């Protein structure tokens, strides 16, 4: 049915007014004239995607975003999807894209659209070239420039840190950085790990990472740390920028050490823990030992050896609750030594440590 006096202002043909879902504005033109000017898809002539040549991050908006991709085809599809616009009057729109890799830095995106407009199916194909531009993101630029905001110096009191302690410090630093990266923090990285004369120095990108690492080291190995600030520059807003050094001091003794306490006749102590204050077990009796609050993790003592220095000694006989006879692991002479309560009555061999303080039986590992 045609409304009396309703004609297309462009061609003069009558306009059908019974088309469902068609507004008065749409009826101002007949279908032929309407589709003559109709643009089903609005697409840019080309799209440029900036990626970091070092880490592969993609620049979106005003920031760099890490993407987990072997190539940039998926990135190109996503960028094209956001850039394309379908006419607002189109319904039941479907589309597919076929990427064509032209060269290492160019992907041609063939996009096929279909939809319904004025009860007519419309289709259109557009081709959008995507150019991959390789640059260096701010993070990689800082890494390349050896930028750092904090230093963690790992040292120990009266000794050098062990390889286990220095390797663990490096492992913890990378673990902290990985956890921060998982939350989207691109300012987190380890700038450098270098051996020092008596320990290891770790240069880190932020003060937050340095503080976290210092705390984790103390939590795991005991000891303490101090921090020292140094004004290095001002940022673009005029704010003062400080570099912080965290001086970590691990305890003199560590779990597994056997120590001889000064002014103490209770016998050597096998160190079990150095968190807060030193704790251990007497190797003469098996009784627990705990240093006083004042002594903390550094009681006045000398190191006799470690559990790794112990060797298996043959048990000759268990004499009583307080003594056991074993073979000296060096001379193979039979010797009577104190029997701690952790030695079983039927033990055939026991770990024994020979030191300047004598021969002592250690617990089984």
C-alpha positions as CSV (number, residue, x, y, z in Angstrom):
1,X,0.0,0.0,0.0
2,X,1.2,3.5,-0.8
3,X,0.4,6.6,1.2
4,X,-1.2,9.3,-0.9
5,X,1.3,12.0,-1.7
6,X,4.3,10.0,-0.3
7,X,6.9,10.1,-3.0
8,X,10.7,9.9,-3.0
9,X,12.1,13.4,-3.1
10,X,15.0,12.3,-5.3
11,X,13.4,10.2,-8.0
12,X,9.7,10.9,-7.5
13,X,8.7,7.2,-7.2
14,X,6.0,6.4,-4.6
15,X,7.3,5.0,-1.3
16,X,5.9,1.9,0.3
17,X,4.8,2.8,3.9
18,X,4.1,-0.7,5.1
19,X,7.7,-1.9,5.4
20,X,8.1,-3.2,9.0
21,X,10.6,-1.5,11.2
22,X,11.2,1.4,8.8
23,X,11.2,4.9,10.4
24,X,9.7,8.0,8.8
25,X,13.2,9.3,8.3
26,X,14.1,6.2,6.3
27,X,10.9,6.5,4.2
28,X,12.1,9.9,2.9
29,X,13.9,8.0,0.2
30,X,12.8,5.0,-1.8
31,X,14.9,1.8,-1.5
32,X,16.7,2.4,-4.8
33,X,17.9,5.9,-3.8
34,X,18.5,4.9,-0.2
35,X,20.9,2.1,-1.2
36,X,22.6,4.3,-3.8
37,X,24.2,6.3,-0.9
38,X,24.2,3.5,1.6
39,X,27.6,2.5,3.2
40,X,27.3,-0.8,4.9
41,X,30.8,-0.8,6.4
42,X,33.0,2.1,7.4
43,X,36.6,1.0,7.3
44,X,39.9,2.8,7.6
45,X,42.3,2.8,4.6
46,X,45.0,1.2,6.7
47,X,45.9,0.4,10.3
48,X,49.3,0.7,12.0
49,X,50.1,-1.5,14.9
50,X,53.1,-0.5,17.0
51,X,54.9,-3.4,18.7
52,X,58.0,-3.5,20.8
53,X,60.9,-5.2,18.9
54,X,62.4,-6.4,22.2
55,X,59.5,-7.8,24.3
56,X,56.6,-8.0,21.7
57,X,54.3,-5.7,23.7
58,X,51.6,-3.8,21.7
59,X,50.9,-0.1,22.0
60,X,47.3,0.6,22.6
61,X,45.9,4.0,23.4
62,X,48.6,5.6,25.5
63,X,50.2,2.5,27.0
64,X,52.0,-0.7,26.1
65,X,50.3,-4.0,26.7
66,X,51.9,-7.4,26.9
67,X,50.4,-10.0,24.6
68,X,51.1,-13.7,24.5
69,X,51.3,-14.4,20.8
70,X,53.6,-16.2,18.4
71,X,52.8,-13.7,15.7
72,X,50.7,-10.6,15.3
73,X,47.8,-12.0,13.3
74,X,45.5,-12.1,16.3
75,X,46.5,-8.6,17.2
76,X,45.8,-7.4,13.7
77,X,42.3,-9.0,13.8
78,X,41.6,-7.4,17.1
79,X,42.7,-4.0,15.9
80,X,40.7,-4.2,12.7
81,X,37.6,-5.4,14.7
82,X,37.8,-2.3,16.8
83,X,38.3,0.0,13.8
84,X,35.5,-1.2,11.6
85,X,32.0,0.2,12.0
86,X,28.7,-1.3,10.6
87,X,25.8,0.9,9.6
88,X,23.5,1.4,12.6
89,X,20.4,0.3,10.6
90,X,21.9,-3.1,9.8
91,X,20.5,-6.1,11.6
92,X,21.6,-9.7,11.9
93,X,25.1,-8.8,11.0
94,X,27.7,-11.6,10.5
95,X,31.3,-11.1,9.5
96,X,34.4,-13.1,8.9
97,X,38.0,-12.2,8.3
98,X,40.7,-13.9,6.3
99,X,44.3,-12.6,7.1
100,X,46.8,-12.6,4.3
101,X,50.5,-12.3,5.4
102,X,52.1,-10.1,2.7
103,X,55.5,-9.9,4.4
104,X,57.0,-9.8,7.9
105,X,55.5,-6.4,8.7
106,X,52.3,-6.3,6.6
107,X,49.0,-8.3,7.0
108,X,46.2,-7.8,4.6
109,X,42.8,-8.3,6.3
110,X,40.0,-9.5,4.0
111,X,36.7,-8.8,5.8
112,X,33.4,-10.1,4.5
113,X,30.2,-8.7,6.0
114,X,26.5,-9.6,5.7
115,X,23.4,-8.2,7.2
116,X,19.8,-7.2,6.7
117,X,18.7,-3.6,5.9
118,X,15.1,-2.8,4.9
119,X,14.4,-6.5,4.7
120,X,17.1,-6.9,2.1
121,X,20.3,-8.9,2.6
122,X,23.4,-6.7,2.1
123,X,27.0,-8.0,1.7
124,X,30.2,-6.1,1.4
125,X,33.9,-7.1,1.4
126,X,36.6,-4.6,2.6
127,X,40.3,-5.1,2.6
128,X,42.3,-3.4,5.3
129,X,46.1,-3.5,5.3
130,X,47.7,-3.7,8.7
131,X,51.2,-2.4,9.0
132,X,53.3,-3.7,11.9
133,X,55.7,-0.9,13.1
134,X,58.5,-2.1,15.4
135,X,59.7,0.3,18.1
136,X,61.0,0.0,21.7
137,X,58.6,0.3,24.6
138,X,59.4,2.4,27.6
139,X,60.1,-0.6,29.8
140,X,62.6,-2.1,27.4
141,X,64.2,1.3,26.9
142,X,64.7,1.5,30.7
143,X,66.2,-2.1,30.8
144,X,68.5,-1.3,27.9
145,X,69.6,1.8,29.7
146,X,70.4,-0.1,33.0
147,X,67.7,1.9,34.8
148,X,67.2,0.9,38.4
149,X,65.6,2.4,41.5
150,X,66.8,0.1,44.3
151,X,69.8,-2.1,45.2
152,X,69.6,-5.1,47.5
153,X,73.0,-5.9,48.9
154,X,73.0,-9.5,50.4
155,X,75.7,-10.0,53.0
156,X,76.2,-12.1,56.1
157,X,77.7,-11.4,59.5
158,X,81.1,-12.9,60.0
159,X,81.0,-15.0,56.8
160,X,80.2,-14.9,53.1
161,X,76.7,-15.9,52.0
162,X,76.5,-19.4,50.7
163,X,75.8,-20.1,47.1
164,X,72.4,-21.4,48.2
165,X,71.6,-18.0,49.8
166,X,72.7,-15.9,46.8
167,X,71.0,-18.1,44.3
168,X,67.8,-18.0,46.3
169,X,68.0,-14.2,46.5
170,X,68.2,-14.0,42.7
171,X,65.3,-16.5,42.4
172,X,63.2,-14.5,44.8
173,X,63.8,-11.3,42.9
174,X,62.6,-12.9,39.6
175,X,59.7,-14.4,41.4
176,X,58.6,-11.1,42.8
177,X,58.9,-9.5,39.4
178,X,56.9,-12.3,37.8
179,X,54.1,-11.8,40.3
180,X,53.9,-8.1,39.7
181,X,54.0,-8.6,35.9
182,X,51.0,-11.0,36.3
183,X,49.0,-8.0,37.7
184,X,49.9,-5.9,34.7
185,X,52.8,-4.0,36.2
186,X,55.2,-3.3,33.3
187,X,57.6,-1.3,35.6
188,X,58.8,-4.4,37.3
189,X,62.1,-6.0,36.2
190,X,65.5,-7.1,37.4
191,X,68.1,-4.8,35.9
192,X,71.3,-6.6,37.0
193,X,72.6,-9.3,39.3
194,X,76.3,-9.1,40.1
195,X,78.7,-10.9,42.5
196,X,80.2,-8.6,45.1
197,X,83.3,-9.1,47.2
198,X,81.4,-10.8,50.0
199,X,77.9,-11.5,48.6
200,X,75.6,-10.4,45.7
201,X,74.1,-7.1,44.6
202,X,70.7,-7.0,42.8
203,X,69.6,-3.9,41.0
204,X,65.9,-3.6,40.7
205,X,63.5,-1.3,38.8
206,X,61.5,0.0,41.7
207,X,61.9,0.6,45.5
208,X,58.8,-1.6,46.1
209,X,60.6,-4.7,44.6
210,X,63.7,-4.0,46.7
211,X,61.7,-3.7,49.9
212,X,59.8,-6.9,49.1
213,X,63.0,-8.8,48.4
214,X,64.7,-7.6,51.6
215,X,61.7,-8.7,53.7
216,X,61.4,-12.1,52.0
217,X,65.1,-12.8,52.5
218,X,64.8,-12.0,56.2
219,X,61.6,-14.1,56.4
220,X,63.4,-17.1,54.9
221,X,66.9,-16.9,56.3
222,X,66.6,-14.6,59.3
223,X,68.8,-11.6,60.0
224,X,68.0,-7.9,59.4
225,X,68.2,-5.1,56.9
226,X,68.7,-1.4,56.8
227,X,67.6,1.0,54.0
228,X,69.5,4.1,52.9
229,X,68.0,6.7,50.5
230,X,69.9,8.8,48.0
231,X,68.4,11.6,46.0
232,X,69.3,11.0,42.4
233,X,67.1,13.3,40.2
234,X,63.7,14.9,39.8
235,X,61.0,13.6,37.5
236,X,59.2,15.7,34.8
237,X,56.8,17.0,37.4
238,X,59.6,18.2,39.7
239,X,59.1,15.4,42.3
240,X,62.3,14.2,43.9
241,X,63.4,10.7,42.9
242,X,65.3,8.6,45.4
243,X,67.4,5.5,44.9
244,X,67.2,3.2,47.9
245,X,69.9,0.7,49.0
246,X,68.6,-2.2,51.1
247,X,71.6,-3.7,53.1
248,X,70.6,-7.2,54.1
249,X,72.7,-8.9,56.8
250,X,72.1,-12.6,57.1
251,X,72.9,-14.2,60.5
252,X,76.4,-15.5,61.2
253,X,75.0,-19.0,61.9
254,X,72.5,-20.9,59.8
255,X,70.4,-24.1,60.2
256,X,72.7,-27.1,60.0
257,X,75.6,-25.4,61.8
258,X,77.1,-27.0,64.9
259,X,78.3,-24.3,67.3
260,X,80.2,-24.2,70.6
261,X,78.7,-21.5,72.8
262,X,81.1,-19.3,74.9
263,X,80.8,-19.5,78.6
264,X,78.4,-22.4,78.3
265,X,79.2,-25.9,79.5
266,X,76.0,-27.5,78.2
267,X,77.8,-28.8,75.1
268,X,77.6,-27.9,71.4
269,X,74.4,-26.9,69.7
270,X,73.0,-27.9,66.4
271,X,71.3,-24.8,64.9
272,X,67.7,-25.4,63.8
273,X,66.5,-21.8,63.3
274,X,67.8,-18.3,63.3
275,X,64.4,-16.5,63.1
276,X,64.2,-13.9,65.9
277,X,66.6,-15.7,68.2
278,X,68.8,-18.7,67.6
279,X,67.2,-22.1,68.4
280,X,68.7,-25.5,68.3
281,X,69.3,-28.8,70.1
282,X,72.2,-29.9,72.3
283,X,74.2,-32.6,70.6
284,X,75.2,-34.0,74.0
285,X,71.7,-34.5,75.4
286,X,69.2,-33.8,72.7
287,X,67.6,-31.1,74.9
288,X,66.3,-27.9,73.1
289,X,68.3,-24.7,73.2
290,X,67.2,-21.1,72.7
291,X,69.3,-18.0,72.9
292,X,68.2,-15.2,75.1
293,X,66.3,-12.2,73.7
294,X,69.4,-10.0,74.1
295,X,71.6,-12.5,72.1
296,X,69.0,-12.9,69.4
297,X,70.3,-14.8,66.4
298,X,74.0,-14.0,67.2
299,X,75.1,-15.6,70.5
300,X,78.8,-15.5,71.3
301,X,79.9,-18.8,69.8
302,X,82.3,-20.5,67.4
303,X,81.4,-22.7,64.5
304,X,82.6,-26.4,64.8
305,X,81.1,-27.7,61.5
306,X,77.9,-28.5,59.8
307,X,75.7,-31.6,59.4
308,X,77.2,-32.0,55.9
309,X,80.6,-32.6,57.6
310,X,79.3,-35.5,59.6
311,X,80.2,-39.1,58.6
312,X,78.6,-42.4,59.5
313,X,80.1,-44.0,62.6
314,X,79.5,-47.5,63.7
315,X,77.8,-48.0,67.0
316,X,79.8,-50.5,69.2
317,X,77.4,-50.5,72.1
318,X,74.8,-48.3,73.9
319,X,76.3,-48.1,77.4
320,X,73.4,-46.4,79.1
321,X,71.0,-43.4,78.7
322,X,73.8,-41.0,78.8
323,X,76.7,-42.7,76.9
324,X,77.2,-44.6,73.6
325,X,80.4,-46.2,72.3
326,X,81.2,-45.6,68.6
327,X,84.1,-46.0,66.3
328,X,86.0,-42.8,65.5
329,X,85.4,-42.2,61.8
330,X,89.0,-41.2,61.3
331,X,91.0,-43.5,63.6
332,X,88.4,-46.3,64.0
333,X,89.2,-46.4,67.7
334,X,86.3,-47.2,70.0
335,X,85.3,-44.1,71.9
336,X,82.6,-43.4,74.5
337,X,80.7,-40.2,73.8
338,X,77.6,-38.4,75.2
339,X,74.4,-40.1,74.0
340,X,71.7,-37.6,73.1
341,X,68.1,-38.8,73.5
342,X,67.6,-39.0,69.7
343,X,69.9,-42.0,69.4
344,X,67.9,-45.2,69.2
345,X,68.8,-48.3,71.3
346,X,69.1,-50.4,68.2
347,X,71.0,-48.0,66.0
348,X,73.8,-49.6,64.0
349,X,75.3,-46.4,62.7
350,X,75.0,-42.7,63.6
351,X,76.1,-39.4,62.0
352,X,79.1,-38.2,63.9
353,X,80.9,-34.9,63.7
354,X,84.6,-34.7,64.8
355,X,85.8,-31.2,65.7
356,X,88.1,-29.4,68.1
357,X,85.4,-29.8,70.7
358,X,85.5,-33.6,70.4
359,X,83.3,-36.3,68.8
360,X,79.6,-35.8,68.9
361,X,76.6,-37.7,67.5
362,X,74.2,-35.7,65.4
363,X,70.5,-36.4,64.6
364,X,69.6,-38.3,61.4
365,X,68.9,-36.0,58.5
